[in-house]
Amino acid sequence: MRAASAALVAFGLIAGGAVQAQEPAGAAVFKTCQSCHSLDTAKAGMAGPHLSGLNGRVFGSAEGFDYSPAFKAAKAQGLSWDRERLLGYLADPDAVVPGGWMSPPAGVSAADRAAVADYLLGQ
């Protein structure tokens, strides 16, 4: 009985590791963004706004974040996040929101930008 229990525990640990190894590519890319952004809506005091619920969210509308005047203007225009805008923003933030405060992510490939965009829009 103990051998069977040990085998089940070992299988669970191996299977659990396999699940973790299948982390979406965008989640792995997002880890580099977490110095400024979070997916936790309650996490305050970060350099950038939380990115939870980004799909369809109006620019500059995350509660508790002090946005740049450029993002406040985009909010007033009712601009909202979708895949095309997010991909453009990740490639060149100033092309989408001139005068925003985000620097372009350095060394991020088009494939990684697409992966993180898809990941974020699904959160």
All heavy atoms as an XYZ file, in Angstrom:
870
protein
N       0.827     -1.197      0.000
C       0.000      0.000      0.000
C       0.869      1.257      0.000
O       0.575      2.198     -0.698
C      -0.919     -0.050      1.230
C      -1.893      1.081      1.280
S      -3.102      0.924     -0.021
C      -4.403      1.863      0.647
N       1.931      1.236      0.806
C       2.819      2.392      0.848
C       3.501      2.603     -0.494
O       3.691      3.737     -0.916
C       3.861      2.249      1.941
C       3.310      2.467      3.313
C       4.402      2.500      4.330
N       3.817      2.682      5.641
C       4.502      2.770      6.734
N       5.816      2.662      6.692
N       3.902      2.947      7.886
N       3.864      1.510     -1.153
C       4.519      1.623     -2.458
C       3.560      2.243     -3.467
O       3.960      3.089     -4.276
C       5.002      0.261     -2.946
N       2.309      1.850     -3.411
C       1.310      2.423     -4.327
C       1.103      3.901     -4.030
O       1.005      4.724     -4.949
C      -0.010      1.660     -4.216
N       1.064      4.258     -2.760
C       0.902      5.666     -2.385
C       2.101      6.477     -2.836
O       1.962      7.587     -3.351
C       0.731      5.801     -0.872
O      -0.471      5.199     -0.460
N       3.281      5.942     -2.638
C       4.501      6.637     -3.067
C       4.515      6.817     -4.574
O       4.914      7.864     -5.087
C       5.733      5.876     -2.603
N       4.053      5.808     -5.294
C       4.010      5.898     -6.755
C       3.029      6.979     -7.197
O       3.308      7.735     -8.131
C       3.624      4.546     -7.357
N       1.892      7.065     -6.520
C       0.915      8.105     -6.859
C       1.462      9.496     -6.562
O       1.271     10.425     -7.346
C      -0.393      7.881     -6.097
C      -1.265      6.742     -6.603
C      -2.444      6.523     -5.660
C      -1.752      7.014     -8.004
N       2.144      9.633     -5.437
C       2.733     10.932     -5.097
C       3.790     11.300     -6.128
O       3.835     12.424     -6.628
C       3.327     10.906     -3.668
C       4.183     12.133     -3.420
C       2.208     10.808     -2.650
N       4.640     10.338     -6.490
C       5.682     10.599     -7.492
C       5.058     10.972     -8.826
O       5.492     11.912     -9.492
C       6.590      9.386     -7.641
N       4.015     10.245     -9.228
C       3.346     10.570    -10.489
C       2.757     11.970    -10.439
O       2.864     12.743    -11.385
C       2.247      9.547    -10.800
C       1.463      9.902    -12.036
C       2.013      9.693    -13.288
C       0.211     10.479    -11.946
C       1.312     10.044    -14.425
C      -0.494     10.824    -13.080
C       0.058     10.603    -14.329
N       2.157     12.315     -9.299
C       1.583     13.653     -9.152
C       2.631     14.737     -9.268
O       2.413     15.765     -9.896
N       3.790     14.513     -8.689
C       4.866     15.495     -8.788
C       5.365     15.616    -10.220
O       5.600     16.713    -10.713
C       6.024     15.115     -7.855
C       5.724     15.227     -6.362
C       6.884     14.683     -5.549
C       5.433     16.664     -5.977
N       5.505     14.483    -10.905
C       5.961     14.510    -12.298
C       4.913     15.170    -13.172
O       5.213     16.038    -13.980
C       6.285     13.078    -12.787
C       7.513     12.549    -12.043
C       6.511     13.057    -14.289
C       7.755     11.068    -12.223
N       3.651     14.786    -13.000
C       2.580     15.373    -13.816
C       2.445     16.854    -13.522
O       2.245     17.659    -14.425
C       1.254     14.649    -13.555
N       2.567     17.229    -12.266
C       2.498     18.645    -11.908
C       3.607     19.430    -12.567
O       3.410     20.536    -13.041
N       4.802     18.860    -12.625
C       5.923     19.509    -13.306
C       5.665     19.650    -14.788
O       6.006     20.652    -15.401
N       5.010     18.653    -15.373
C       4.701     18.717    -16.803
C       3.715     19.833    -17.084
O       3.827     20.534    -18.087
C       4.140     17.376    -17.278
N       2.753     20.021    -16.188
C       1.789     21.100    -16.374
C       2.500     22.451    -16.301
O       2.269     23.330    -17.112
C       0.652     21.005    -15.326
C      -0.210     22.245    -15.341
C      -0.191     19.762    -15.570
N       3.387     22.606    -15.324
C       4.107     23.864    -15.193
C       5.011     24.107    -16.397
O       5.203     25.237    -16.804
C       4.932     23.866    -13.913
C       4.068     23.946    -12.674
C       4.881     23.837    -11.402
O       6.073     23.590    -11.432
N       4.227     24.007    -10.278
N       5.562     23.056    -16.967
C       6.453     23.206    -18.119
C       5.688     23.682    -19.343
O       6.289     24.175    -20.286
C       7.158     21.884    -18.406
N       4.368     23.538    -19.348
C       3.560     23.936    -20.484
C       3.018     25.356    -20.338
O       2.026     25.709    -20.945
C       2.405     22.956    -20.674
C       2.872     21.570    -21.045
C       1.726     20.591    -21.151
O       0.563     20.957    -21.047
N       2.042     19.340    -21.340
N       3.698     26.160    -19.571
C       3.311     27.558    -19.393
C       3.242     28.229    -20.771
O       4.120     28.038    -21.602
C       4.367     28.232    -18.521
C       4.138     29.694    -18.301
C       5.226     30.295    -17.424
O       6.395     30.275    -17.820
O       4.892     30.779    -16.343
N       2.204     29.022    -21.012
C       2.115     29.707    -22.304
C       3.343     30.576    -22.555
O       3.889     31.180    -21.627
C       0.869     30.586    -22.165
C       0.105     30.028    -21.016
C       1.107     29.353    -20.120
N       3.767     30.637    -23.802
C       4.946     31.436    -24.156
C       4.776     32.874    -23.711
O       5.721     33.502    -23.234
C       5.196     31.365    -25.662
N       3.587     33.413    -23.841
C       3.339     34.797    -23.441
C       3.524     35.029    -21.957
O       3.957     36.092    -21.534
N       3.225     34.018    -21.144
C       3.420     34.143    -19.699
C       4.906     34.253    -19.381
O       5.306     35.040    -18.517
C       2.801     32.952    -18.972
N       5.709     33.497    -20.092
C       7.160     33.558    -19.882
C       7.702     34.916    -20.309
O       8.533     35.508    -19.613
C       7.846     32.435    -20.655
N       7.227     35.433    -21.414
C       7.664     36.746    -21.889
C       7.217     37.829    -20.907
O       7.964     38.761    -20.615
C       7.133     37.044    -23.308
C       7.499     38.452    -23.744
C       7.656     36.018    -24.307
N       5.993     37.694    -20.381
C       5.453     38.695    -19.461
C       6.304     38.833    -18.199
O       6.321     39.896    -17.580
C       4.000     38.384    -19.104
C       3.386     39.388    -18.180
C       3.182     40.699    -18.593
C       3.033     39.046    -16.886
C       2.628     41.649    -17.739
C       2.472     39.977    -16.025
C       2.275     41.279    -16.451
N       7.021     37.808    -17.825
C       7.865     37.889    -16.630
C       8.850     39.049    -16.728
O       9.177     39.665    -15.727
C       8.588     36.568    -16.404
C       7.658     35.485    -15.915
C       8.353     34.170    -15.732
C       7.327     33.132    -15.283
N       7.887     31.803    -15.164
N       9.289     39.377    -17.941
C      10.208     40.505    -18.098
C       9.493     41.838    -17.916
O      10.139     42.855    -17.671
C      10.911     40.487    -19.471
O       9.936     40.642    -20.503
C      11.678     39.192    -19.684
N       8.184     41.852    -18.019
C       7.385     43.073    -17.873
C       6.992     43.328    -16.419
O       6.523     44.422    -16.081
C       6.113     42.972    -18.709
S       6.366     42.527    -20.434
N       7.156     42.305    -15.576
C       6.653     42.381    -14.213
C       7.446     43.312    -13.295
O       7.034     43.539    -12.168
C       6.556     40.979    -13.616
C       5.429     40.199    -14.254
C       5.323     38.789    -13.718
O       6.322     38.140    -13.425
N       4.105     38.313    -13.595
N       8.528     43.868    -13.786
C       9.197     44.872    -12.968
C       8.382     46.165    -12.947
O       8.520     46.974    -12.026
C      10.615     45.132    -13.472
O      10.582     45.601    -14.800
N       7.516     46.346    -13.932
C       6.679     47.548    -14.007
C       5.179     47.264    -13.968
O       4.398     48.145    -13.614
C       6.981     48.319    -15.294
S       8.653     48.977    -15.377
N       4.759     46.082    -14.400
C       3.334     45.752    -14.534
C       2.991     44.482    -13.769
O       3.819     43.601    -13.621
C       2.961     45.545    -16.002
C       3.143     46.736    -16.858
N       2.243     47.777    -16.881
C       4.125     47.066    -17.721
C       2.669     48.700    -17.739
N       3.807     48.295    -18.259
N       1.723     44.388    -13.369
C       1.212     43.212    -12.683
C      -0.120     42.819    -13.307
O      -0.760     43.624    -13.987
C       1.003     43.533    -11.203
O       0.402     42.446    -10.539
N      -0.523     41.598    -13.054
C      -1.873     41.171    -13.416
C      -2.798     41.253    -12.208
O      -3.981     40.970    -12.306
C      -1.847     39.740    -13.970
C      -1.168     39.593    -15.321
C      -1.050     38.133    -15.708
C      -1.931     40.367    -16.387
N      -2.258     41.670    -11.075
C      -3.009     41.803     -9.836
C      -3.576     43.215     -9.744
O      -2.821     44.186     -9.622
C      -2.079     41.512     -8.660
C      -2.767     41.577     -7.307
O      -3.954     41.991     -7.235
O      -2.124     41.219     -6.319
N      -4.877     43.328     -9.787
C      -5.516     44.650     -9.763
C      -5.290     45.394     -8.453
O      -5.415     46.613     -8.406
C      -7.031     44.535    -10.005
O      -7.606     43.711     -8.984
C      -7.327     43.936    -11.369
N      -4.946     44.675     -7.398
C      -4.754     45.307     -6.093
C      -3.309     45.735     -5.852
O      -3.026     46.394     -4.859
C      -5.189     44.346     -4.994
N      -2.412     45.372     -6.741
C      -1.002     45.716     -6.526
C      -0.767     47.161     -6.959
O      -0.846     47.506     -8.124
C      -0.104     44.760     -7.311
C       1.334     44.850     -6.894
C       2.125     43.679     -7.426
C       3.536     43.744     -6.891
N       4.316     42.597     -7.337
N      -0.482     47.993     -5.996
C      -0.311     49.428     -6.253
C       1.164     49.814     -6.204
O       2.000     49.059     -5.733
C      -1.089     50.227     -5.223
N       1.461     51.006     -6.690
C       2.793     51.562     -6.577
C       3.787     51.077     -7.610
O       4.986     51.254     -7.445
N       3.312     50.479     -8.679
C       4.219     50.008     -9.724
C       4.437     51.129    -10.736
O       3.644     52.073    -10.824
C       3.659     48.758    -10.382
C       3.504     47.605     -9.391
S       3.239     46.027    -10.177
C       4.917     45.641    -10.672
N       5.472     51.013    -11.532
C       5.782     52.034    -12.538
C       4.741     52.083    -13.646
O       4.539     53.121    -14.270
C       7.162     51.779    -13.128
N       4.072     50.970    -13.894
C       3.035     50.901    -14.917
C       1.742     50.386    -14.315
O       1.730     49.822    -13.221
N       0.640     50.539    -15.038
C      -0.660     50.072    -14.523
C      -0.756     48.550    -14.556
O       0.008     47.885    -15.265
C      -1.661     50.689    -15.498
C      -0.894     50.798    -16.776
C       0.512     51.133    -16.373
N      -1.717     48.013    -13.799
C      -1.969     46.568    -13.891
C      -2.523     46.277    -15.283
O      -3.120     47.144    -15.929
C      -2.923     46.094    -12.780
C      -4.366     46.441    -13.014
N      -5.167     45.754    -13.896
C      -5.138     47.416    -12.502
C      -6.373     46.259    -13.898
N      -6.378     47.296    -13.057
N      -2.309     45.060    -15.734
C      -2.737     44.690    -17.085
C      -3.817     43.615    -17.078
O      -4.080     42.994    -18.102
C      -1.519     44.239    -17.913
C      -0.433     45.309    -18.059
C       0.747     44.764    -18.852
C      -0.982     46.571    -18.704
N      -4.467     43.433    -15.972
C      -5.569     42.489    -15.881
C      -6.785     43.071    -16.603
O      -7.070     44.267    -16.474
C      -5.909     42.234    -14.423
O      -6.976     41.323    -14.322
N      -7.494     42.240    -17.344
C      -8.690     42.710    -18.034
C      -8.390     43.701    -19.140
O      -9.197     44.586    -19.424
N      -7.253     43.567    -19.774
C      -6.814     44.539    -20.768
C      -7.663     44.511    -22.044
O      -7.912     45.555    -22.649
C      -5.340     44.281    -21.116
C      -4.623     45.362    -21.894
C      -4.569     46.657    -21.109
C      -3.214     44.896    -22.242
N      -8.118     43.335    -22.441
C      -8.865     43.200    -23.701
C     -10.147     44.031    -23.671
O     -11.039     43.799    -22.878
C      -9.202     41.728    -23.951
C      -9.643     41.474    -25.373
O      -9.525     42.328    -26.243
N     -10.132     40.276    -25.613
N     -10.203     45.044    -24.515
C     -11.367     45.919    -24.597
C     -11.372     47.055    -23.596
O     -12.261     47.906    -23.628
N     -10.391     47.081    -22.699
C     -10.328     48.140    -21.692
C      -9.946     49.459    -22.350
O      -9.112     49.516    -23.232
C      -9.312     47.777    -20.605
C      -9.313     48.759    -19.442
C      -8.510     48.228    -18.276
N      -7.098     48.542    -18.422
C      -6.140     47.971    -17.710
N      -6.418     47.028    -16.846
N      -4.890     48.324    -17.884
N     -10.584     50.515    -21.916
C     -10.282     51.849    -22.425
C      -8.895     52.254    -21.945
O      -8.514     51.993    -20.804
C     -11.351     52.867    -21.952
C     -10.973     54.290    -22.336
C     -12.718     52.499    -22.530
N      -8.121     52.858    -22.837
C      -6.788     53.344    -22.492
C      -6.877     54.217    -21.238
O      -7.796     55.011    -21.074
C      -6.217     54.212    -23.616
C      -5.661     53.477    -24.799
C      -6.198     52.289    -25.247
C      -4.593     54.000    -25.487
C      -5.683     51.631    -26.353
C      -4.066     53.359    -26.604
C      -4.606     52.169    -27.024
N      -5.881     54.085    -20.377
C      -5.778     54.977    -19.224
C      -6.862     54.831    -18.189
O      -7.141     55.781    -17.467
N      -7.477     53.649    -18.099
C      -8.627     53.526    -17.196
C      -8.419     52.581    -16.016
O      -9.368     52.342    -15.269
C      -9.869     53.092    -17.983
O      -9.693     51.792    -18.511
N      -7.220     52.067    -15.814
C      -6.989     51.207    -14.647
C      -7.049     52.072    -13.395
O      -6.367     53.094    -13.291
C      -5.639     50.510    -14.743
N      -7.885     51.680    -12.460
C      -8.061     52.438    -11.217
C      -6.750     52.536    -10.451
O      -5.981     51.581    -10.380
C      -9.112     51.764    -10.340
C     -10.523     51.869    -10.881
C     -11.065     53.279    -10.908
O     -10.817     54.036     -9.948
O     -11.734     53.634    -11.897
N      -6.497     53.695     -9.894
C      -5.372     53.879     -9.003
C      -4.034     54.158     -9.664
O      -3.023     54.231     -8.984
N      -4.012     54.306    -10.986
C      -2.737     54.593    -11.647
C      -2.772     56.013    -12.201
O      -3.767     56.434    -12.792
C      -2.449     53.599    -12.782
C      -1.082     53.781    -13.361
C       0.033     53.326    -12.674
C      -0.904     54.441    -14.560
C       1.306     53.521    -13.182
C       0.360     54.646    -15.079
C       1.469     54.184    -14.390
N      -1.680     56.737    -12.020
C      -1.571     58.117    -12.500
C      -0.981     58.104    -13.916
O       0.227     58.023    -14.086
C      -0.681     58.928    -11.551
C      -0.610     60.393    -11.960
O      -1.539     60.877    -12.636
O       0.389     61.043    -11.599
N      -1.855     58.165    -14.891
C      -1.449     58.074    -16.300
C      -0.852     59.373    -16.817
O      -1.133     60.462    -16.300
C      -2.660     57.710    -17.165
C      -3.062     56.263    -17.061
C      -4.050     55.863    -16.181
C      -2.448     55.298    -17.849
C      -4.425     54.535    -16.089
C      -2.819     53.962    -17.763
C      -3.804     53.587    -16.884
O      -4.169     52.275    -16.787
N      -0.084     59.253    -17.873
C       0.479     60.418    -18.564
C      -0.658     61.223    -19.193
O      -1.747     60.689    -19.453
C       1.447     59.955    -19.660
O       0.732     59.291    -20.695
N      -0.421     62.497    -19.478
C      -1.434     63.288    -20.184
C      -1.830     62.647    -21.522
O      -3.001     62.724    -21.915
C      -0.745     64.639    -20.390
C       0.218     64.735    -19.249
C       0.721     63.325    -19.059
N      -0.893     61.998    -22.185
C      -1.198     61.346    -23.466
C      -2.209     60.215    -23.287
O      -3.139     60.061    -24.091
C       0.087     60.815    -24.099
N      -2.057     59.428    -22.219
C      -3.019     58.353    -21.968
C      -4.364     58.916    -21.513
O      -5.418     58.360    -21.834
C      -2.472     57.352    -20.949
C      -1.883     56.135    -21.603
C      -0.533     56.090    -21.900
C      -2.659     55.052    -21.940
C       0.027     54.990    -22.516
C      -2.124     53.944    -22.553
C      -0.775     53.908    -22.840
N      -4.333     60.003    -20.784
C      -5.591     60.639    -20.379
C      -6.350     61.149    -21.603
O      -7.579     61.041    -21.672
C      -5.313     61.759    -19.381
C      -4.832     61.238    -18.034
C      -4.456     62.354    -17.084
C      -3.933     61.788    -15.770
N      -3.450     62.808    -14.860
N      -5.619     61.668    -22.583
C      -6.253     62.123    -23.833
C      -6.810     60.938    -24.610
O      -7.914     61.021    -25.173
C      -5.251     62.903    -24.679
N      -6.079     59.822    -24.640
C      -6.566     58.618    -25.330
C      -7.830     58.094    -24.654
O      -8.765     57.646    -25.320
C      -5.479     57.550    -25.349
N      -7.860     58.186    -23.327
C      -9.051     57.771    -22.587
C     -10.233     58.659    -22.971
O     -11.344     58.160    -23.200
C      -8.792     57.855    -21.089
C      -9.987     57.482    -20.237
C      -9.679     57.621    -18.757
C     -10.881     57.261    -17.916
N     -10.603     57.404    -16.486
N     -10.000     59.953    -23.038
C     -11.072     60.890    -23.394
C     -11.619     60.608    -24.790
O     -12.802     60.853    -25.056
C     -10.565     62.329    -23.302
N     -10.770     60.080    -25.661
C     -11.203     59.715    -27.018
C     -11.913     58.367    -27.054
O     -12.473     57.988    -28.076
C     -10.004     59.653    -27.960
C      -9.342     60.978    -28.212
C      -8.077     60.812    -29.051
O      -7.928     59.847    -29.792
N      -7.170     61.762    -28.925
N     -11.850     57.621    -25.941
C     -12.508     56.318    -25.872
C     -11.744     55.197    -26.546
O     -12.324     54.146    -26.834
N     -10.437     55.391    -26.783
C      -9.641     54.331    -27.403
C      -9.540     53.141    -26.463
O      -9.375     53.311    -25.256
C      -8.241     54.833    -27.746
C      -8.147     55.965    -28.764
C      -6.693     56.379    -28.966
C      -8.770     55.540    -30.088
N      -9.648     51.947    -27.023
C      -9.566     50.751    -26.182
C      -8.559     49.760    -26.755
O      -8.215     49.804    -27.942
C     -10.941     50.098    -26.031
O     -11.436     49.686    -27.284
N      -8.103     48.878    -25.882
C      -7.095     47.900    -26.251
C      -7.703     46.741    -27.030
O      -8.723     46.193    -26.648
C      -6.409     47.348    -24.996
C      -5.537     48.338    -24.320
C      -5.777     48.974    -23.135
C      -4.278     48.834    -24.779
N      -4.742     49.823    -22.839
C      -3.809     49.754    -23.830
C      -3.505     48.582    -25.908
C      -2.598     50.424    -23.972
C      -2.302     49.252    -26.055
C      -1.855     50.155    -25.093
N      -7.053     46.406    -28.114
C      -7.338     45.197    -28.868
C      -5.990     44.638    -29.321
O      -4.940     45.221    -29.030
C      -8.286     45.462    -30.048
C      -7.742     46.481    -31.044
O      -6.518     46.699    -31.127
O      -8.553     47.080    -31.763
N      -5.999     43.537    -30.012
C      -4.738     42.886    -30.386
C      -3.885     43.789    -31.278
O      -2.674     43.932    -31.066
C      -5.009     41.551    -31.075
C      -3.736     40.735    -31.292
C      -4.065     39.332    -31.805
N      -2.921     38.452    -31.689
C      -1.968     38.349    -32.596
N      -2.020     39.072    -33.714
N      -0.944     37.522    -32.423
N      -4.477     44.399    -32.264
C      -3.716     45.246    -33.196
C      -3.053     46.422    -32.470
O      -1.873     46.706    -32.673
C      -4.642     45.758    -34.298
C      -3.930     46.597    -35.343
C      -4.886     47.080    -36.432
O      -5.855     46.377    -36.739
O      -4.640     48.187    -36.946
N      -3.807     47.084    -31.619
C      -3.237     48.225    -30.885
C      -2.141     47.781    -29.917
O      -1.118     48.437    -29.788
C      -4.318     48.976    -30.125
C      -5.137     49.870    -31.017
C      -5.946     50.860    -30.187
N      -6.624     51.769    -31.070
C      -7.936     51.949    -31.098
N      -8.717     51.274    -30.260
N      -8.474     52.800    -31.939
N      -2.382     46.665    -29.250
C      -1.378     46.191    -28.300
C      -0.102     45.774    -29.016
O       1.002     46.098    -28.567
C      -1.927     45.036    -27.457
C      -1.001     44.511    -26.362
C      -0.513     45.626    -25.436
C      -1.696     43.416    -25.564
N      -0.227     45.101    -30.139
C       0.974     44.725    -30.909
C       1.736     45.965    -31.357
O       2.964     46.016    -31.257
C       0.596     43.872    -32.117
C       0.194     42.438    -31.817
C      -0.332     41.753    -33.077
C       1.353     41.659    -31.217
N       1.020     46.960    -31.828
C       1.662     48.207    -32.236
C       2.324     48.903    -31.063
O       3.443     49.416    -31.183
N       1.650     48.893    -29.929
C       2.186     49.549    -28.734
C       3.448     48.849    -28.247
O       4.420     49.502    -27.868
C       1.120     49.574    -27.641
C       1.513     50.404    -26.447
C       1.492     51.791    -26.511
C       1.904     49.804    -25.260
C       1.857     52.565    -25.411
C       2.264     50.573    -24.165
C       2.244     51.949    -24.250
O       2.610     52.713    -23.172
N       3.439     47.532    -28.260
C       4.618     46.787    -27.818
C       5.800     46.995    -28.763
O       6.948     46.973    -28.331
C       4.288     45.302    -27.681
C       3.316     44.947    -26.550
C       2.917     43.483    -26.641
C       3.899     45.284    -25.198
N       5.511     47.205    -30.040
C       6.584     47.446    -31.011
C       7.127     48.866    -30.897
O       8.339     49.095    -30.980
C       6.076     47.187    -32.421
N       6.222     49.839    -30.716
C       6.629     51.246    -30.668
C       5.577     52.033    -29.890
O       4.623     52.551    -30.477
C       6.781     51.796    -32.082
C       7.285     53.227    -32.125
O       7.535     53.827    -31.051
O       7.423     53.761    -33.241
N       5.729     52.111    -28.574
C       4.706     52.781    -27.757
C       4.371     54.202    -28.219
O       3.205     54.588    -28.225
C       5.335     52.791    -26.357
C       6.277     51.651    -26.359
C       6.816     51.573    -27.754
N       5.376     54.980    -28.624
C       5.111     56.363    -29.037
C       4.334     56.459    -30.348
O       3.693     57.486    -30.603
C       6.412     57.156    -29.147
C       6.855     57.711    -27.806
O       5.997     57.874    -26.912
O       8.054     57.983    -27.647
N       4.358     55.426    -31.158
C       3.576     55.440    -32.394
C       2.081     55.308    -32.089
O       1.250     55.813    -32.839
C       4.025     54.322    -33.327
N       1.750     54.635    -30.991
C       0.346     54.424    -30.626
C      -0.136     55.508    -29.669
O      -1.246     56.021    -29.815
C       0.155     53.014    -30.018
C      -1.284     52.796    -29.563
C       0.552     51.946    -31.032
N       0.694     55.854    -28.689
C       0.349     56.893    -27.715
C       1.532     57.854    -27.627
O       2.385     57.726    -26.748
C       0.037     56.297    -26.322
C      -0.401     57.394    -25.348
C      -1.037     55.222    -26.409
N       1.588     58.808    -28.556
C       2.697     59.770    -28.520
C       2.720     60.526    -27.192
O       1.706     61.051    -26.749
C       2.396     60.716    -29.683
C       1.472     59.942    -30.575
C       0.680     59.055    -29.667
N       3.866     60.518    -26.539
C       3.987     61.203    -25.262
C       3.654     60.334    -24.064
O       3.653     60.818    -22.942
N       3.388     59.040    -24.306
C       3.189     58.121    -23.181
C       4.520     57.890    -22.501
O       5.574     58.308    -22.982
N       4.503     57.243    -21.383
C       5.719     57.121    -20.591
C       6.423     55.785    -20.728
O       7.441     55.559    -20.079
C       5.405     57.369    -19.124
C       4.973     58.776    -18.834
C       5.285     59.898    -19.536
C       4.157     59.211    -17.752
N       4.712     61.009    -18.979
C       4.015     60.611    -17.864
C       3.530     58.569    -16.703
C       3.270     61.366    -16.971
C       2.792     59.309    -15.812
C       2.662     60.698    -15.937
N       5.929     54.870    -21.539
C       6.577     53.561    -21.636
C       7.661     53.576    -22.701
O       7.467     54.108    -23.795
C       5.565     52.466    -21.964
C       6.184     51.077    -21.879
S       4.965     49.771    -21.952
C       5.544     48.889    -23.390
N       8.775     52.970    -22.372
C       9.855     52.803    -23.344
C       9.604     51.523    -24.129
O       9.050     50.566    -23.592
C      11.197     52.680    -22.630
O      11.451     53.824    -21.868
N      10.048     51.482    -25.385
C       9.871     50.239    -26.141
C      10.658     49.108    -25.486
O      11.802     49.313    -25.080
C      10.439     50.549    -27.523
C      10.801     51.982    -27.532
C      10.720     52.513    -26.147
N      10.038     47.951    -25.349
C      10.769     46.820    -24.778
C      11.952     46.460    -25.685
O      11.782     46.261    -26.880
C       9.753     45.689    -24.737
C       8.419     46.320    -24.963
C       8.665     47.609    -25.670
N      13.136     46.399    -25.123
C      14.345     46.135    -25.913
C      14.495     44.644    -26.211
O      14.283     43.807    -25.339
C      15.565     46.634    -25.168
N      14.843     44.356    -27.445
C      15.186     42.994    -27.827
C      14.047     42.000    -27.835
O      14.292     40.799    -27.757
N      12.817     42.451    -27.925
C      11.675     41.536    -27.946
C      11.275     41.304    -29.404
O      10.971     42.243    -30.129
C      10.490     42.104    -27.133
C       9.302     41.157    -27.173
C      10.904     42.369    -25.694
N      11.278     40.061    -29.806
C      10.960     39.708    -31.189
C       9.471     39.886    -31.469
O       8.650     39.960    -30.552
C      11.349     38.253    -31.463
O      10.475     37.373    -30.754
N       9.135     39.927    -32.744
C       7.728     40.026    -33.146
C       6.941     38.827    -32.621
O       5.794     38.972    -32.176
C       7.615     40.132    -34.661
N       7.542     37.654    -32.633
C       6.863     36.451    -32.132
C       6.606     36.568    -30.624
O       5.529     36.197    -30.144
C       7.698     35.209    -32.441
N       7.580     37.092    -29.876
C       7.388     37.268    -28.437
C       6.350     38.346    -28.145
O       5.549     38.219    -27.216
C       8.708     37.615    -27.756
C       9.603     36.397    -27.573
O       9.134     35.257    -27.747
O      10.790     36.604    -27.248
N       6.336     39.412    -28.945
C       5.306     40.450    -28.754
C       3.922     39.860    -29.009
O       2.979     40.139    -28.264
C       5.564     41.644    -29.673
C       6.745     42.497    -29.240
C       6.814     43.816    -29.967
N       6.902     43.703    -31.418
C       8.039     43.640    -32.106
N       9.203     43.673    -31.471
N       8.018     43.555    -33.422
N       3.794     39.034    -30.032
C       2.499     38.397    -30.324
C       2.099     37.455    -29.196
O       0.932     37.432    -28.779
C       2.573     37.660    -31.651
N       3.061     36.703    -28.679
C       2.757     35.770    -27.593
C       2.301     36.499    -26.334
O       1.323     36.115    -25.702
C       3.975     34.891    -27.297
N       3.008     37.573    -25.970
C       2.623     38.296    -24.759
C       1.310     39.049    -24.973
O       0.488     39.134    -24.055
C       3.759     39.225    -24.248
C       3.858     40.493    -25.033
C       3.572     39.523    -22.764
N       1.074     39.549    -26.167
C      -0.205     40.220    -26.456
C      -1.362     39.228    -26.295
O      -2.361     39.545    -25.635
C      -0.197     40.816    -27.853
N      -1.217     38.055    -26.875
C      -2.273     37.059    -26.767
C      -2.484     36.627    -25.307
O      -3.615     36.475    -24.857
C      -1.955     35.839    -27.627
C      -2.035     36.155    -29.117
O      -2.671     37.151    -29.493
O      -1.434     35.390    -29.905
N      -1.398     36.505    -24.585
C      -1.486     36.139    -23.167
C      -2.222     37.225    -22.387
O      -3.154     36.955    -21.642
C      -0.077     35.913    -22.610
C      -0.037     35.688    -21.128
C      -0.504     34.498    -20.573
C       0.466     36.662    -20.273
C      -0.471     34.286    -19.204
C       0.496     36.445    -18.895
C       0.038     35.253    -18.371
O       0.055     35.048    -17.016
N      -1.812     38.476    -22.547
C      -2.409     39.570    -21.794
C      -3.884     39.765    -22.150
O      -4.705     40.033    -21.280
C      -1.641     40.866    -22.012
C      -0.266     40.918    -21.391
C       0.470     42.187    -21.815
C      -0.342     40.806    -19.877
N      -4.218     39.638    -23.419
C      -5.608     39.847    -23.826
C      -6.515     38.728    -23.339
O      -7.735     38.902    -23.287
C      -5.681     39.997    -25.343
C      -5.015     41.265    -25.865
C      -4.961     41.263    -27.395
C      -5.697     42.526    -25.355
N      -5.926     37.615    -22.945
C      -6.695     36.514    -22.404
C      -6.820     36.532    -20.884
O      -7.472     35.671    -20.293
N      -6.213     37.519    -20.240
C      -6.228     37.584    -18.770
C      -7.405     38.396    -18.274
O      -7.799     39.341    -18.805
C      -4.931     38.190    -18.249
C      -3.717     37.372    -18.575
C      -3.778     35.952    -18.044
O      -3.947     35.737    -16.851
N      -3.668     34.986    -18.924
